[in-house]
Amino acid sequence: MKPPLVSIIIPTYNAAGTLARTLESVRRQSYRPIEVIFVDGASLDQTLAITSEYRDIISTLISEKDRGQAHAINKGFEIARGDILCWLCADDEFLPDTVQHAVNHFNAAPEIDVITGACVRVYPDGTRQIVVPPPNVVELIGYQYRLEQPSTFWRRRVMRDLPAIDESFHYAFDWDFFARILRPPTKTLVLSEVMSVYHFSATNKTSTGGRKLVLELREVIRRHGPMNGRLADVFYFLYRCFDLAGCYDHPPTCTPETRRRFERVMARLERKYPREFLHRYNWNFASRQERHLVWWYT
């Protein structure tokens, strides 16, 4: 059987500080054939100079002004020829056998459309955390994003009748995209093995989004969440009134009076909404960003 072509889209803009690590991880892949589609937003630093050292693995290189990361990935989708697709941001990396591992699972189970695995998160202070997606990651996708994007691969067929990435999102486009492609009848295989390394920094989008990110999280839940999207406004209420006050910190940093009010409000909400939804709230990282606190936990 002819091995499937895997298309890896790498969107970049001013990524000189991390790009070599990302490209080196692609070069080290044990699997072939792959095509690397490098889509740059007209970087002003040494990004393109670094790519000259990796032209042996870059199949297509585009460098021109774009409308942001989502637009760059969409441009990659438009020209990708692979049977299997993924994207890898310019501050992340694959493990050496990541692509081979994904292809092995696709070959063993032709009915599987999407494969997602675990990821090592490396935070700005050097701490590391292995994040394993829960077995019910698809069930949760409408209101809690537990999928690790750089550890996720999918067959081209799941995108045939779907729009590409929604470019109105700046932060949460990946969550919205996967919430759409993971809908039934798509079949997803969730793996516990680590497949990528996700490098956070003090300046990347996930680390600095704060309130802007929260507004996009609310929009994703409005579109895809339970209770016809009403949970989005409940989560936003909890964020504004209680998370920003420290009620969701570990341990809580809110005042005793605010803590008592929070408990009373939660009791009322639990009489109105399912507990399994309410207690999936997990926006504390954005609250801590907005309050200029260390936002990650190990």
DAJO-V733799 format. One record per pair of residues at least 24 apart in sequence whose ideal C-beta (glycine too) atoms are under 7 Angstrom apart, sorted by the first residue. I is the first residue (numbers start at 1). J is the second residue. D is the distance in whole Angstrom. If there is no record, write none. Layout:
BEGIN
I | J | D
I | J | D
END
This chain:
BEGIN
3 | 33 | 6
3 | 103 | 7
4 | 83 | 4
4 | 84 | 5
4 | 103 | 6
5 | 33 | 5
5 | 35 | 6
5 | 81 | 6
5 | 82 | 4
5 | 83 | 6
6 | 31 | 7
6 | 34 | 5
6 | 82 | 5
6 | 84 | 5
6 | 99 | 5
6 | 103 | 7
7 | 35 | 5
7 | 37 | 6
7 | 80 | 4
7 | 81 | 6
7 | 82 | 3
7 | 85 | 5
8 | 34 | 6
8 | 36 | 5
8 | 86 | 6
8 | 88 | 6
9 | 37 | 5
9 | 39 | 7
9 | 73 | 6
9 | 76 | 3
9 | 77 | 7
9 | 80 | 7
9 | 87 | 4
10 | 36 | 6
10 | 38 | 5
10 | 39 | 7
10 | 88 | 5
10 | 90 | 6
11 | 39 | 5
11 | 69 | 5
11 | 72 | 4
11 | 73 | 5
11 | 87 | 7
11 | 89 | 7
12 | 38 | 7
12 | 40 | 5
12 | 43 | 6
12 | 47 | 6
12 | 90 | 4
13 | 40 | 7
13 | 41 | 4
13 | 43 | 6
14 | 43 | 5
14 | 44 | 6
14 | 45 | 5
14 | 47 | 6
15 | 43 | 7
15 | 47 | 5
15 | 90 | 4
15 | 91 | 7
16 | 45 | 4
16 | 46 | 4
16 | 47 | 5
16 | 50 | 6
18 | 90 | 6
18 | 91 | 4
18 | 199 | 7
19 | 47 | 6
19 | 50 | 5
19 | 90 | 5
20 | 50 | 6
21 | 93 | 6
22 | 88 | 6
22 | 90 | 5
22 | 91 | 7
22 | 92 | 6
22 | 93 | 5
23 | 54 | 4
23 | 57 | 7
25 | 93 | 4
25 | 94 | 5
26 | 57 | 6
26 | 94 | 6
27 | 54 | 7
27 | 57 | 5
28 | 96 | 5
29 | 94 | 6
29 | 96 | 7
29 | 98 | 7
29 | 99 | 5
30 | 96 | 6
30 | 97 | 5
30 | 100 | 5
31 | 99 | 4
31 | 100 | 4
31 | 103 | 6
34 | 99 | 6
35 | 59 | 4
35 | 81 | 6
35 | 82 | 6
37 | 76 | 4
37 | 79 | 6
37 | 80 | 6
38 | 62 | 7
39 | 72 | 4
39 | 75 | 5
39 | 76 | 5
41 | 65 | 6
41 | 66 | 5
41 | 72 | 6
67 | 167 | 6
68 | 167 | 7
68 | 170 | 6
70 | 165 | 5
70 | 166 | 7
70 | 167 | 4
70 | 169 | 6
70 | 173 | 4
71 | 167 | 5
73 | 165 | 5
74 | 164 | 5
74 | 165 | 5
74 | 167 | 7
77 | 164 | 5
82 | 156 | 7
83 | 155 | 7
83 | 156 | 6
84 | 153 | 6
84 | 155 | 6
85 | 154 | 6
85 | 156 | 6
86 | 152 | 6
86 | 153 | 5
88 | 150 | 6
89 | 150 | 7
91 | 199 | 5
91 | 201 | 7
91 | 204 | 6
92 | 150 | 5
92 | 196 | 6
92 | 197 | 6
92 | 198 | 5
92 | 199 | 6
93 | 196 | 7
93 | 197 | 5
94 | 196 | 6
95 | 194 | 7
95 | 195 | 6
95 | 196 | 7
98 | 195 | 5
98 | 196 | 6
101 | 193 | 7
101 | 195 | 6
102 | 153 | 4
105 | 189 | 6
106 | 155 | 7
109 | 189 | 7
111 | 187 | 6
112 | 187 | 5
112 | 189 | 5
113 | 154 | 6
113 | 155 | 5
113 | 157 | 7
113 | 158 | 5
113 | 186 | 5
113 | 187 | 5
113 | 188 | 7
114 | 152 | 7
114 | 154 | 4
114 | 158 | 7
114 | 181 | 7
114 | 182 | 6
114 | 186 | 6
114 | 188 | 4
115 | 153 | 5
115 | 189 | 5
115 | 191 | 7
116 | 147 | 5
116 | 148 | 7
116 | 151 | 6
116 | 152 | 4
116 | 188 | 7
116 | 190 | 6
116 | 191 | 7
117 | 151 | 4
117 | 191 | 4
117 | 193 | 5
117 | 194 | 7
117 | 195 | 4
118 | 148 | 7
118 | 151 | 6
118 | 191 | 7
118 | 192 | 6
118 | 193 | 6
118 | 194 | 5
118 | 195 | 7
119 | 148 | 4
119 | 150 | 6
119 | 151 | 5
119 | 194 | 7
119 | 195 | 7
119 | 196 | 5
119 | 198 | 5
120 | 194 | 6
120 | 197 | 5
121 | 198 | 5
121 | 200 | 7
122 | 197 | 6
122 | 199 | 5
122 | 200 | 7
123 | 200 | 5
123 | 296 | 5
124 | 200 | 6
124 | 201 | 6
124 | 202 | 5
127 | 298 | 5
129 | 298 | 5
130 | 194 | 6
132 | 192 | 5
133 | 190 | 5
135 | 190 | 6
137 | 190 | 6
138 | 182 | 5
138 | 188 | 5
140 | 280 | 7
141 | 178 | 6
141 | 179 | 5
141 | 182 | 5
141 | 224 | 7
142 | 179 | 6
142 | 221 | 7
142 | 224 | 4
142 | 225 | 4
142 | 226 | 6
143 | 221 | 5
143 | 225 | 4
143 | 226 | 6
143 | 231 | 6
143 | 277 | 6
143 | 280 | 6
144 | 280 | 5
144 | 282 | 6
145 | 175 | 4
147 | 178 | 6
148 | 196 | 7
148 | 198 | 7
149 | 174 | 5
150 | 196 | 4
150 | 198 | 6
151 | 195 | 4
151 | 196 | 5
154 | 181 | 6
158 | 186 | 5
169 | 216 | 5
170 | 216 | 7
171 | 205 | 6
171 | 209 | 5
171 | 212 | 7
171 | 213 | 4
171 | 216 | 5
172 | 213 | 7
172 | 216 | 4
172 | 217 | 6
172 | 220 | 5
175 | 220 | 5
176 | 220 | 5
176 | 223 | 7
179 | 220 | 6
179 | 224 | 4
200 | 296 | 7
208 | 289 | 7
209 | 286 | 6
209 | 289 | 7
210 | 286 | 6
210 | 289 | 4
210 | 290 | 4
211 | 290 | 5
213 | 286 | 5
214 | 239 | 6
214 | 283 | 6
214 | 286 | 5
217 | 283 | 6
226 | 277 | 6
231 | 277 | 5
234 | 269 | 7
234 | 273 | 6
235 | 281 | 5
235 | 283 | 7
238 | 281 | 6
239 | 283 | 5
239 | 287 | 6
243 | 283 | 6
243 | 284 | 6
243 | 287 | 4
244 | 287 | 5
244 | 290 | 7
244 | 291 | 7
248 | 284 | 4
248 | 287 | 7
249 | 284 | 7
250 | 297 | 7
END
